[in-house]
């Protein structure tokens, strides 16, 4: 039972980090056309 909770926590943290990485990348691509100096 402890193993399941630990696995769920690891899976959740991986999903959060994955979401944050892609969210940051989407923001970069969203603002890139408006600011050509960044690219």
C-alpha positions in Angstrom: 0.0 0.0 0.0 2.9 2.3 0.8 4.4 1.4 -2.6 1.3 2.5 -4.4 1.2 5.8 -2.7 4.8 6.4 -3.4 4.4 5.5 -7.1 1.4 7.8 -7.3 3.4 10.6 -5.8 6.2 10.1 -8.3 3.8 9.9 -11.2 2.1 13.1 -10.1 5.4 14.9 -9.7 6.5 13.7 -13.1 3.2 14.9 -14.7 3.6 18.3 -12.9 7.2 18.8 -14.2 6.1 17.6 -17.7 3.2 20.1 -17.7 5.4 23.0 -16.4 8.0 22.3 -19.1 5.5 22.3 -21.9 3.6 25.2 -20.4 6.8 27.3 -20.4 7.6 26.2 -23.9 4.1 27.1 -25.1 4.5 30.6 -23.5 7.8 31.0 -25.3 6.3 30.1 -28.6 3.3 32.3 -27.9 5.4 35.4 -27.2 8.2 34.7 -29.7 6.4 36.3 -32.8 5.7 39.4 -30.8 9.3 39.8 -29.7 11.8 38.8 -32.5 14.8 40.0 -30.4 14.4 37.0 -28.1 15.0 34.5 -30.8 
